[in-house]
Amino acid sequence: MKIHVSLHDTLKSKINPKTYGDKDVIYIIINPDSSVNDLLKALRLSPKLIGLVIVNGRQVGPDYQFSDQDRVDLFSPLAGG
């Protein structure tokens, strides 16, 4: 199953460019029963680095299971003052 992943904020610098290139959207092949947590493991991203996950325009939690061709946006936690 293929999903489209966009990494926002500083997350793009956290993945290996040799593996995924330097693109705005990366395409990941995952198992049909994969969750957000599984995606983070595949990307080697700590869940602590993720503040918000949007799939097809809707906020989802770490246990959300993907469907083929889902569009995923990963955002780092917001900070400021």
N, C-alpha and C positions, 0 to 999 in steps of 0.2 A: 504494500500500500504506500502511496506517495503523498507527502504533505509539503506545503510551502511554508517556510519559516522566515520571518523577518525579525532581525535582532535590532533593538533600538537602544539609544543612549550609549553606554559604555560596553554593552554586552558583545558587540561585534568584535571588539579587541580581545575578548576572552576565549574565542574559539581558534582553532588551528587553521591559519590561512592555506597551508599546504593541503589540508584535507577538504576544505569547503570553498577555498578561493576568497576573493575580496568582492563579493557581490552583495547587493541590497537584499536579495531574496535567495535563500538556499533551499534546495530540494532534498528531502530526506526520505529514504525508504525505511519503513518500520513495519513491524508485525501488526496484523489486524486488531489485536487486543491491547495495543500499546496506549499508555496513559501519558499525561504531561510529565509525570515523574520519570517514566521510561525515556521520553524525549530528552529530558535534561541529562540523564545518564549517558545517552548516546552522544550528546554534544559535549559531555564532560563539563557541565555547568553545575555549580552548587545551587541548590534551591534557595540558599541565603542571598544569592545574587539576583533573584527574581522577585519583583514587586507586583507584577501584574501580567496575567496571561489572557489574551483575547483570541478566541477562535471564531472565525466567520462573523466578526463584529460583536461577539458577546463575551463577557468575562466568564472564565471557567476556573475551577479549582484543580488541585494537583492530581485528583483521581479521574478527571475527565478522560474518556476513551475516544481516540480519534477515529474519523471516517476518512475514506479515500478522498484525496484532493482538498482536505481542510486547509484553510489559510490561517496560520498561527502568527501572532505578534507577541514577542517577549519584551518586557520592559523591566529595567532595573528599578529598585525602590526609589521613590522620590524623597528628596531632602531639601531643606532650605530653611529660611527663617525670616 
